[in-house]
Amino acid sequence: MELELRFFATFREAAGGKTVNAEFADGSTVGDVLRDLESEYEGMEGRLIVDGDLAPQINVLKNGREVLHLDGLDTQMADGDRLSVFPPVAGGS
């Protein structure tokens, strides 16, 4: 299945662009996709999944909905879905 992956801030730098279209196995979950991203992009390694769970303070959205409000890392992906990955963001002054 083909997914549209969107990256923001430092994750955009690690992926080399804002949007990447990539193929994943049918039945992949958000966790499967994030693990693949960690192994593919050096700047994401260890920053998406920590101790088997979504890393603290990052936001991952499936088609605009926060995956923590769905099934977390077990959220099923389908062909054509969009996954957006936001790193932790600090507040201003």
HELIX and SHEET records of a PDB file:
HELIX    1   1 THR A   10  ALA A   15  1                                   6    
HELIX    2   2 VAL A   30  GLU A   40  1                                  11    
HELIX    3   3 GLU A   42  MET A   44  5                                   3    
HELIX    4   4 VAL A   67  HIS A   69  5                                   3    
HELIX    5   5 GLY A   72  ASP A   74  5                                   3    
SHEET    1   A 5 THR A  19  GLU A  23  0                                        
SHEET    2   A 5 GLU A   2  PHE A   7 -1                                        
SHEET    3   A 5 ARG A  82  PHE A  86  1                                        
SHEET    4   A 5 ASN A  59  LYS A  62 -1                                        
SHEET    5   A 5 ARG A  65  GLU A  66 -1                                        
SHEET    1   B 2 ILE A  49  VAL A  50  0                                        
SHEET    2   B 2 ASP A  53  LEU A  54 -1                                        
END                                                                             
